[in-house]
Amino acid sequence: MPLDSKRFVLRSLSMPARLAIASFLFSVGIGYLAALVHMHFQHASPGNLLPDLKDTQNAFHGRNGMTQLERLLTADEWKPFNGSGTMRNTFTVRSAGWKGAISRRAREKKISLRQAESQLRSERDGERLALLAWIGAGASKEAFEADAFPLLSEQGHHPITAEFVDINSDGTPHAKIASIFAARCARCHQQGAGGPAAQIPLETWEEVHAYCEVDTRAGGMSVQKLAQSTHVHLLSLSVLYGLTGLLFTFTTYPGWVRGVLAPLPLLAQLAEISCWWLARMDPSFGAAIVVLGGAVAIGLLLHIALTLLNMFGRAGRVLLLCAVLGAGVGGYVLKEGIVNPYLERERLNLTLDD
């Protein structure tokens, strides 16, 4: 008798055992979908469902030709509020008394809260653009210490908070760069403020200028964060992919199919994580990250779908297919009713910011 006819297969388990395995596989699939949602908020540009090639390159290699302050002040507000994500919303929702300022503006101008917020956002964005203009012009020490940086061309016509702009005798508006840093940044970035931000003071020109030089080092993501992500993925996800792959080996598919698909997510993940580190030095590896990430997702999907279909008889397969069909319909309704409108709002907000 061939050895393969004696081997254990999942179909020989009792129904309770197979239902437990099916529940586990469904849970892994839902957990992976949650990870994709997290990936959207972590790295995807506004309006993108998942990170594209440019987002991937920016995440691991960084934005070439930009200073660290420029990167933080131009990054999307939906990024994490930290030194690796964004500081853009320190001018709005992360600023002190933001909601109170909206309410006061609405009362003073006798307008709605939505209109008041729109006006404030425009003025606060003027502050941000003034900082970017100052950095782009060389981050002058004289302009910082004099608290007066001339705003030229279109920037001079953009609304800006009145307390942070002076009009010179020749009619040229001057932004109070030091005052903007003091109000929006130094509140947390000062010695004695407490928390991690206090370790990066931004009170003097010397302290600010350290982050106004173009970072020529390869790597948008810090080595510390990259090492942490590598550790989490290789330990936690490898266990899941190993279990789903092991379960797949106990199906009745041909040996070569099991031999190819069982280790696929694990091998693709190893190659993908290797490209994370390579992309930190060379952005061209970003394309490999996108492809290998897709291979991980496809491999896991095949583990779950094929194992579920193989565990049950014809009636069980029909029920599983109905469940998959129902999930597909539910996913379509969710996409059309919630996901697409949300992405459209992100695109609209990005357009308004620009």
DRENKEZA-891885 format. One record per residue (C-alpha): residue number from 1; residue in three letters; y, z, x. Coordinates in Angstrom, 1 decimal. Each point is the difference from the previous one (the first is absolute). Example, Ala and Ser with C-alpha at 12.3 -4.5 7.8 and 13.67 -1.06 7.14 Angstrom:
2
   resi   resn    north       up     east
      1    ALA     -4.5      7.8     12.3
      2    SER      3.4     -0.7      1.4
***
This chain:
354
   resi   resn    north       up     east
      1    MET      0.0      0.0      0.0
      2    PRO      3.4     -0.9      1.4
      3    LEU      2.0      3.0      1.3
      4    ASP      3.0     -1.0     -2.2
      5    SER     -2.0      0.5     -3.2
      6    LYS     -0.5      3.6      0.9
      7    ARG      3.6      0.9      0.7
      8    PHE      2.1      2.2     -2.2
      9    VAL      2.5     -1.6     -2.3
     10    LEU      2.7      1.5     -2.3
     11    ARG     -1.6     -1.5     -3.1
     12    SER     -3.0      2.3      0.4
     13    LEU      2.2      3.1     -0.4
     14    SER      0.2      1.9     -3.3
     15    MET      2.8     -0.9     -2.4
     16    PRO      2.0      3.2      0.6
     17    ALA     -0.1     -0.7      3.8
     18    ARG      1.2     -3.6     -0.6
     19    LEU      2.7      1.1     -2.3
     20    ALA      1.2      2.5      2.7
     21    ILE      0.1     -2.8      2.6
     22    ALA      1.8     -2.3     -2.5
     23    SER      2.6      2.7     -0.6
     24    PHE      0.5      0.4      3.7
     25    LEU      0.5     -3.7      0.5
     26    PHE      2.5     -0.3     -2.9
     27    SER      1.9      3.0      1.5
     28    VAL      0.2     -1.7      3.4
     29    GLY      1.3     -3.1     -1.6
     30    ILE      2.7      1.8     -1.9
     31    GLY      0.9      2.0      3.1
     32    TYR      0.4     -3.3      2.0
     33    LEU      2.3     -1.3     -2.7
     34    ALA      2.1      3.2      0.3
     35    ALA      0.2     -0.7      3.8
     36    LEU      1.4     -3.5     -0.8
     37    VAL      2.6      1.6     -2.2
     38    HIS      0.9      2.3      2.9
     39    MET      0.2     -3.0      2.3
     40    HIS      2.5     -1.6     -2.3
     41    PHE      2.4      3.0      0.2
     42    GLN     -0.6      0.5      3.7
     43    HIS      0.4     -3.5      1.4
     44    ALA      0.6     -2.8     -2.6
     45    SER      3.5     -1.5     -0.4
     46    PRO      1.6      0.4     -3.5
     47    GLY     -1.6     -2.5     -2.4
     48    ASN     -3.2     -0.4      2.1
     49    LEU     -3.2      1.4     -1.5
     50    LEU     -1.4      0.5      3.5
     51    PRO      1.4     -0.2      3.5
     52    ASP      0.3     -3.6      1.3
     53    LEU     -0.1     -1.2      3.6
     54    LYS      3.6      0.9      0.6
     55    ASP     -0.4      3.5     -1.5
     56    THR     -3.1      0.5      2.2
     57    GLN      1.8     -1.1      3.2
     58    ASN      2.9      2.2     -0.8
     59    ALA     -2.2      3.0     -0.7
     60    PHE     -2.0     -0.2      3.3
     61    HIS      2.2     -1.8      2.4
     62    GLY      3.5      0.7     -1.3
     63    ARG      3.0     -2.3     -0.7
     64    ASN      1.0     -1.8      3.1
     65    GLY      3.6      0.1      1.0
     66    MET      0.9      3.1     -2.1
     67    THR      1.0      3.4      1.0
     68    GLN     -1.8      3.0     -1.5
     69    LEU      3.0      0.9     -2.1
     70    GLU      0.3     -3.6     -1.3
     71    ARG     -3.7      0.0     -0.9
     72    LEU      0.3      3.3     -1.9
     73    LEU      3.2     -1.0     -1.8
     74    THR     -1.3     -3.4     -1.1
     75    ALA     -3.6      1.0     -1.0
     76    ASP     -0.8      0.0     -3.7
     77    GLU      0.7      3.1     -1.9
     78    TRP     -3.7      0.1     -1.2
     79    LYS     -1.1      0.7      3.6
     80    PRO     -0.9      3.6      1.0
     81    PHE      3.1      2.1      0.7
     82    ASN     -0.5      0.6      3.7
     83    GLY      0.6     -1.4      3.4
     84    SER     -2.7     -2.6     -0.3
     85    GLY      1.0     -1.1     -3.5
     86    THR      3.5      0.0     -1.4
     87    MET      3.3      2.0      0.0
     88    ARG      1.7     -2.4     -2.3
     89    ASN     -0.1      2.3     -3.0
     90    THR      1.8      2.8      1.9
     91    PHE      3.1     -1.7     -1.4
     92    THR     -1.3      0.3     -3.6
     93    VAL     -2.9      1.9     -1.5
     94    ARG     -0.5      2.1      3.2
     95    SER      3.7      0.9      0.4
     96    ALA      1.4      3.4     -1.0
     97    GLY      1.1      0.2     -3.6
     98    TRP     -1.0     -3.6     -0.9
     99    LYS     -0.6      0.7     -3.7
    100    GLY      3.1      2.2     -0.3
    101    ALA      2.1     -2.8      1.5
    102    ILE     -1.3     -2.5     -2.6
    103    SER      0.9      2.4     -2.8
    104    ARG      3.5      0.6      1.3
    105    ARG      0.6     -3.7      0.4
    106    ALA     -1.1     -0.6     -3.5
    107    ARG      2.3      2.7     -1.4
    108    GLU      3.0     -1.1      2.1
    109    LYS     -0.3     -3.7     -0.8
    110    LYS     -1.3      0.5     -3.5
    111    ILE     -3.0     -2.3      0.7
    112    SER     -3.7      0.3     -0.5
    113    LEU     -2.2      1.7      2.6
    114    ARG     -1.6     -3.3      0.8
    115    GLN      3.3     -1.6      0.7
    116    ALA      1.1      3.1      2.1
    117    GLU     -3.2     -0.2      2.0
    118    SER      0.5     -3.7      0.6
    119    GLN      3.6      0.6      1.3
    120    LEU     -1.1      2.8      2.3
    121    ARG     -2.9     -2.0      1.4
    122    SER      2.4     -2.8      0.8
    123    GLU      2.4      2.3      1.8
    124    ARG     -2.7      1.9      1.8
    125    ASP     -1.5     -3.3      1.1
    126    GLY      3.4     -0.8      1.5
    127    GLU     -0.3      3.1      2.2
    128    ARG     -3.4     -1.2      1.1
    129    LEU      1.3     -3.5      0.7
    130    ALA      2.9      1.4      2.0
    131    LEU     -2.5      1.9      2.2
    132    LEU     -2.0     -3.2      0.5
    133    ALA      3.2     -1.9      0.9
    134    TRP      1.0      2.6      2.5
    135    ILE     -3.5      0.0      1.6
    136    GLY      0.0     -3.8      0.1
    137    ALA      3.4     -0.1      1.7
    138    GLY     -1.3      2.2      2.8
    139    ALA      0.3      3.5     -1.4
    140    SER      3.4      0.6      1.6
    141    LYS      0.6      3.6      1.3
    142    GLU      3.7     -0.5     -0.6
    143    ALA     -0.4     -0.9     -3.6
    144    PHE     -2.4      2.9     -0.6
    145    GLU      2.2      2.6      1.6
    146    ALA      3.1     -1.4     -1.7
    147    ASP     -1.9     -0.1     -3.3
    148    ALA      1.4     -3.5     -0.6
    149    PHE     -2.0     -3.2      0.2
    150    PRO      1.7     -3.2     -1.2
    151    LEU     -1.9     -1.7     -2.8
    152    LEU      0.4     -3.8      0.2
    153    SER     -1.0     -3.0     -2.2
    154    GLU     -2.2      0.7     -3.0
    155    GLN     -0.7      3.6      1.0
    156    GLY      3.7      0.8     -0.4
    157    HIS     -0.1     -1.0     -3.7
    158    HIS     -3.2      1.9     -0.9
    159    PRO      0.6      3.2     -2.0
    160    ILE     -0.3      3.1      2.1
    161    THR      0.4      3.7     -0.8
    162    ALA      3.8      0.7      0.1
    163    GLU     -0.3      3.1      2.2
    164    PHE     -1.6     -2.1      2.8
    165    VAL      2.5     -2.8      0.3
    166    ASP      3.6     -0.3      1.1
    167    ILE      2.3     -3.0     -0.3
    168    ASN      1.9     -0.8      3.2
    169    SER      3.6     -1.0      0.0
    170    ASP     -1.0     -3.7      0.3
    171    GLY     -2.2      0.4     -3.1
    172    THR     -3.3      0.1      1.9
    173    PRO     -2.5      2.6     -1.4
    174    HIS     -1.4      2.4      2.6
    175    ALA     -3.3      1.8     -0.7
    176    LYS     -0.3      3.7      1.1
    177    ILE     -3.3     -0.4      1.8
    178    ALA     -0.2      3.5      1.4
    179    SER      0.8      1.5     -3.5
    180    ILE     -2.8     -2.1     -1.6
    181    PHE     -2.5      1.2      2.6
    182    ALA      1.1      3.6     -0.6
    183    ALA     -0.3     -0.3     -3.8
    184    ARG     -3.2     -2.1     -0.3
    185    CYS     -1.9      0.8      3.2
    186    ALA      1.1      3.1      1.8
    187    ARG     -0.6      2.1     -3.1
    188    CYS     -3.7      0.1      1.1
    189    HIS      0.3     -1.5      3.5
    190    GLN      1.8      3.0      1.6
    191    GLN     -1.1      2.9      2.1
    192    GLY     -0.8      3.0     -2.1
    193    ALA     -0.6     -2.0     -3.2
    194    GLY     -3.7      0.7      0.1
    195    GLY     -2.9     -2.5     -0.4
    196    PRO     -1.0     -2.9      2.1
    197    ALA      3.3     -1.8     -0.5
    198    ALA      1.8      2.7      1.9
    199    GLN     -1.9     -1.0      3.1
    200    ILE      1.9     -3.3     -0.1
    201    PRO      3.7      0.9     -0.2
    202    LEU      2.5     -2.7     -1.0
    203    GLU      3.3      1.8      0.4
    204    THR      1.6     -1.5      3.2
    205    TRP      0.3     -3.6      1.1
    206    GLU     -2.4      0.6      2.9
    207    GLU     -2.7      1.2     -2.5
    208    VAL      0.6     -2.8     -2.4
    209    HIS      0.2     -2.7      2.7
    210    ALA     -3.5      0.9      1.2
    211    TYR     -1.3     -1.7     -3.1
    212    CYS      2.4     -2.9      0.0
    213    GLU     -1.6     -1.9      2.9
    214    VAL     -2.5     -2.8     -0.7
    215    ASP     -3.5      1.4      0.4
    216    THR     -1.8     -2.4      2.4
    217    ARG     -3.2      2.0     -0.2
    218    ALA     -2.9     -1.7     -1.9
    219    GLY     -0.9      2.0     -3.0
    220    GLY      1.6      0.7     -3.4
    221    MET     -2.5      2.8     -0.7
    222    SER     -0.1      2.9      2.4
    223    VAL     -3.0      0.7      2.1
    224    GLN     -0.4      3.4     -1.6
    225    LYS      0.0     -1.5     -3.6
    226    LEU     -2.3     -2.8      1.1
    227    ALA     -2.5      2.4      1.5
    228    GLN      0.1      2.1     -3.1
    229    SER     -0.6     -3.0     -2.3
    230    THR     -2.9     -1.1      2.3
    231    HIS     -1.5      3.4     -0.1
    232    VAL      0.2      0.2     -3.8
    233    HIS     -1.4     -3.5     -0.6
    234    LEU     -2.9      0.2      2.5
    235    LEU     -1.2      3.4     -1.2
    236    SER      0.6     -0.1     -3.8
    237    LEU     -0.4     -3.7     -0.9
    238    SER     -2.8     -0.6      2.4
    239    VAL     -2.0      2.6     -2.0
    240    LEU      0.6     -1.8     -3.2
    241    TYR     -0.7     -3.4      1.4
    242    GLY     -3.1      1.3      1.7
    243    LEU     -1.3      1.5     -3.3
    244    THR      0.7     -3.1     -2.1
    245    GLY     -1.5     -2.2      2.7
    246    LEU     -3.1      2.3      0.2
    247    LEU     -0.4     -0.2     -3.7
    248    PHE      0.2     -3.8      0.1
    249    THR     -2.8     -0.1      2.5
    250    PHE     -2.3      1.5     -2.6
    251    THR      0.5     -2.9     -2.4
    252    THR     -2.5     -2.9     -0.4
    253    TYR      2.2     -2.7      1.4
    254    PRO     -1.4     -2.1      2.9
    255    GLY      0.1      1.8      3.4
    256    TRP      2.5     -2.4      1.5
    257    VAL      2.4      0.7     -2.8
    258    ARG     -0.3      3.7      0.4
    259    GLY      0.2     -0.3      3.8
    260    VAL      3.3     -1.9     -0.3
    261    LEU      1.8      1.8     -2.8
    262    ALA     -1.1      3.6      0.6
    263    PRO      2.0      0.5      3.2
    264    LEU      2.8     -2.4     -0.9
    265    PRO      2.7      2.5     -1.1
    266    LEU     -0.7      2.3      3.0
    267    LEU      0.2     -2.8      2.5
    268    ALA      3.1     -1.5     -1.6
    269    GLN      1.7      3.4      0.0
    270    LEU     -0.7      0.5      3.7
    271    ALA      1.4     -3.4      0.8
    272    GLU      3.0      0.6     -2.3
    273    ILE      0.9      3.4      1.6
    274    SER     -0.3     -1.6      3.4
    275    CYS      2.5     -2.6     -1.1
    276    TRP      2.4      2.8     -1.1
    277    TRP      0.3      1.1      3.6
    278    LEU      0.2     -3.6      1.3
    279    ALA      2.7     -0.8     -2.6
    280    ARG      2.1      2.8      1.4
    281    MET      0.3     -2.1      3.1
    282    ASP     -0.2     -3.5     -1.4
    283    PRO      1.1     -0.7     -3.7
    284    SER     -2.3     -3.1     -0.1
    285    PHE     -2.9      2.4     -0.6
    286    GLY      1.5      0.8     -3.4
    287    ALA     -1.7     -3.1     -1.4
    288    ALA     -3.4      1.4      1.1
    289    ILE      0.8      3.3     -1.7
    290    VAL      0.6     -1.8     -3.3
    291    VAL     -3.2     -2.0      0.2
    292    LEU     -2.2      2.9      1.2
    293    GLY      1.5      2.3     -2.7
    294    GLY     -1.1     -2.7     -2.6
    295    ALA     -3.5      0.0      1.6
    296    VAL     -0.2      3.7     -0.4
    297    ALA      1.0     -0.2     -3.7
    298    ILE     -2.4     -2.9     -0.7
    299    GLY     -2.9      1.8      1.8
    300    LEU      0.5      3.2     -2.0
    301    LEU      0.3     -2.0     -3.3
    302    LEU     -3.3     -1.7      0.8
    303    HIS     -1.7      3.3      0.8
    304    ILE      1.1      1.5     -3.3
    305    ALA     -0.5     -3.0     -2.3
    306    LEU     -3.4     -1.2      1.5
    307    THR     -1.5      3.5      0.2
    308    LEU      0.9      0.8     -3.6
    309    LEU     -1.4     -3.3     -1.2
    310    ASN     -3.2      0.5      2.0
    311    MET     -0.7      3.6     -1.1
    312    PHE     -0.6     -0.7     -3.7
    313    GLY     -2.1     -2.3     -2.1
    314    ARG      1.3     -2.8     -2.2
    315    ALA      1.5      2.3     -2.7
    316    GLY      1.7      2.0      2.7
    317    ARG      1.4     -3.1      1.6
    318    VAL      1.4     -1.1     -3.4
    319    LEU      1.7      3.4     -0.4
    320    LEU      1.4     -0.1      3.5
    321    LEU      1.4     -3.5     -0.5
    322    CYS      1.6      1.1     -3.3
    323    ALA      1.5      3.0      1.8
    324    VAL      1.3     -2.3      2.8
    325    LEU      1.4     -2.4     -2.6
    326    GLY      1.7      2.9     -1.8
    327    ALA      1.5      1.2      3.3
    328    GLY      1.2     -3.5      0.7
    329    VAL      1.7     -0.2     -3.4
    330    GLY      1.5      3.5      0.5
    331    GLY      1.2     -1.0      3.4
    332    TYR      1.7     -3.2     -1.3
    333    VAL      1.7      2.1     -2.8
    334    LEU      1.1      2.5      2.6
    335    LYS      1.3     -2.7      2.4
    336    GLU      1.9     -1.8     -2.8
    337    GLY      1.4      3.1     -1.7
    338    ILE      0.7      2.3      3.0
    339    VAL     -0.5     -1.5      3.4
    340    ASN      1.8     -3.3     -0.4
    341    PRO      3.1      1.6     -1.7
    342    TYR      0.1      2.6      2.8
    343    LEU     -0.1     -2.6      2.7
    344    GLU      2.7     -2.0     -1.8
    345    ARG      2.2      3.1      0.0
    346    GLU     -0.6      0.4      3.7
    347    ARG      1.1     -3.6      0.6
    348    LEU      3.0      0.5     -2.2
    349    ASN      1.1      3.2      1.8
    350    LEU     -0.4     -1.8      3.3
    351    THR      2.2     -2.9     -1.2
    352    LEU      2.6      2.5     -1.2
    353    ASP      0.0      1.8      3.3
    354    ASP      0.5     -3.3      1.9
***
